[in-house]
Amino acid sequence: MPRLRKTKIPQEYSPPMAFLDVEGLSVSYGTRAGRVHALDDVGFSLKEGESLGIAGESACGKSTLGLAIMRMLQGGRIDSGAISMRGESLLDMAERRFSAEYRWKRISMIFQGAMSSLDPVYTIRSQFSEVLRQHGFEGDREGRMEEAATSVGLEPGVLGRYPHELSGGMKQRAVTAMALLLKPDLVIADEPTTALDVLVQAQIINLLKRLKKEGTSFIIITHDLSILSEIADKVGIMYGGQIAELGSSEDVYGSPRHPYTQGLLASIPKLRGEKPGYIRGSPPGLISPGSGCRFADRCPDVMEKCSTDPPKAGTKSGYAKCWLYE
Ligand SMILES: Nc1ncnc2c1ncn2[C@@H]1O[C@H](COP(=O)(O)OP(=O)(O)OP(=O)(O)O)[C@@H](O)[C@H]1O
């Protein structure tokens, strides 16, 4: 009888640690009209250096997701779920430690409409310098500020100027540079190209692409699906506070599964060929969104079952929250 070779069984198997893990995240805001359930059971995972694109119609919870990761929800609360970075829970951490070690240092955010967040009475240099000071940066401040400015294609001379002396595109680059000052591992960019002309948009996209190549991870939040295909490794399509579909960019763009993703992709204008489509109806209210599929009353494939909560049906690289793929 052949002798069986002994296989060494490792004592404990630990799967590779995710760079960022968001699990079952639900967030709500208290309003006069009732509690707005802005996020419901949202989850995804990123490896080191990976980037995620989040797309969806207005008010579906995109910014709330970014703000929850930054622990900067105003008037909102986390009802359930977990967020961890390299295995460390961000939600259980004392605010003091999160603020000293994570917010702006390891995770930073470029806010929606960030151009207007620059303080008009201070030069770019004093605003950058304040960020470094607040985080106890002890190296060569001027060198770091110049490095951040040039990394976004701004002349170091811009540091001496006031915000009103800069064009819209330059301001957007300045706030991007400010988010990069402390060399974070993750940058959450909320609509980084909205309100910019197409040339400046292209510059910002190229800049994000370059930073990604150098190892920075991004979560890019946008209405505009076409910019995601260039930067995101993974895409999450949000609808009514939930992720309707999650997968690699290749799969989500190449073979979209959820009828909402299909509708959204069909609505991107094309240079030639058929007219862009549109999705009839409007998104659900988030105060009492109901227990069935949130897309049901707009869905071309609606079935009886859709009145109950759809499962997260596995796809090649993620899932589609839809009864069609049960
Ligand atoms: N501070 C707040 N207080 C009360 N409700 C809020 C607050 N912030 C967001 N909401 C509500 O939460 C829901 C999700 O908002 P959120 O800003 O996350 O959506 P979004 O997808 O980023 O929208 P947009 O694309 O228009 O920026 C919306 O119904 C919004 O009205």
The ligand as an SDF file (V2000), in Angstrom:
LIG
                    3D

 31 33  0  0  0  0  0  0  0  0999 V2000
  -28.2240   65.7410    7.8450 N   0  0  0  0  0  0  0  0  0  0  0  0
  -29.3240   65.1740    7.3810 C   0  0  0  0  0  0  0  0  0  0  0  0
  -30.4950   65.2460    8.0510 N   0  0  0  0  0  0  0  0  0  0  0  0
  -31.6090   64.6680    7.5860 C   0  0  0  0  0  0  0  0  0  0  0  0
  -31.6680   63.9360    6.4440 N   0  0  0  0  0  0  0  0  0  0  0  0
  -30.5300   63.8220    5.7290 C   0  0  0  0  0  0  0  0  0  0  0  0
  -29.3070   64.4330    6.1490 C   0  0  0  0  0  0  0  0  0  0  0  0
  -28.3470   64.1520    5.2440 N   0  0  0  0  0  0  0  0  0  0  0  0
  -28.9350   63.3810    4.2950 C   0  0  0  0  0  0  0  0  0  0  0  0
  -30.2440   63.1990    4.5900 N   0  0  0  0  0  0  0  0  0  0  0  0
  -31.2200   62.3920    3.8140 C   0  0  0  0  0  0  0  0  0  0  0  0
  -30.6680   61.0910    3.6390 O   0  0  0  0  0  0  0  0  0  0  0  0
  -30.9420   60.5970    2.3410 C   0  0  0  0  0  0  0  0  0  0  0  0
  -29.6210   60.2510    1.6450 C   0  0  0  0  0  0  0  0  0  0  0  0
  -28.8910   61.4690    1.4380 O   0  0  0  0  0  0  0  0  0  0  0  0
  -27.4180   61.4970    0.8040 P   0  0  0  0  0  0  0  0  0  0  0  0
  -26.9590   62.9070    0.8300 O   0  0  0  0  0  0  0  0  0  0  0  0
  -26.5940   60.4770    1.4740 O   0  0  0  0  0  0  0  0  0  0  0  0
  -27.7400   61.0340   -0.6860 O   0  0  0  0  0  0  0  0  0  0  0  0
  -26.8220   61.1620   -2.0070 P   0  0  0  0  0  0  0  0  0  0  0  0
  -27.0470   59.9080   -2.7680 O   0  0  0  0  0  0  0  0  0  0  0  0
  -25.4370   61.5200   -1.6480 O   0  0  0  0  0  0  0  0  0  0  0  0
  -27.5370   62.3610   -2.7520 O   0  0  0  0  0  0  0  0  0  0  0  0
  -26.8920   63.4140   -3.8250 P   0  0  0  0  0  0  0  0  0  0  0  0
  -26.4270   62.6130   -4.9860 O   0  0  0  0  0  0  0  0  0  0  0  0
  -28.0470   64.2920   -4.1710 O   0  0  0  0  0  0  0  0  0  0  0  0
  -25.7860   64.1220   -3.1110 O   0  0  0  0  0  0  0  0  0  0  0  0
  -31.7370   61.6830    1.6340 C   0  0  0  0  0  0  0  0  0  0  0  0
  -33.1170   61.3670    1.7700 O   0  0  0  0  0  0  0  0  0  0  0  0
  -31.4110   62.9400    2.4030 C   0  0  0  0  0  0  0  0  0  0  0  0
  -32.4650   63.8650    2.3700 O   0  0  0  0  0  0  0  0  0  0  0  0
  1  2  1  0
  2  3  1  0
  2  7  2  0
  3  4  2  0
  4  5  1  0
  5  6  2  0
  6  7  1  0
  6 10  1  0
  7  8  1  0
  8  9  2  0
  9 10  1  0
 10 11  1  0
 11 12  1  0
 11 30  1  0
 12 13  1  0
 13 14  1  0
 13 28  1  0
 14 15  1  0
 15 16  1  0
 16 17  2  0
 16 18  1  0
 16 19  1  0
 19 20  1  0
 20 21  2  0
 20 22  1  0
 20 23  1  0
 23 24  1  0
 24 25  2  0
 24 26  1  0
 24 27  1  0
 28 29  1  0
 28 30  1  0
 30 31  1  0
M  END
$$$$
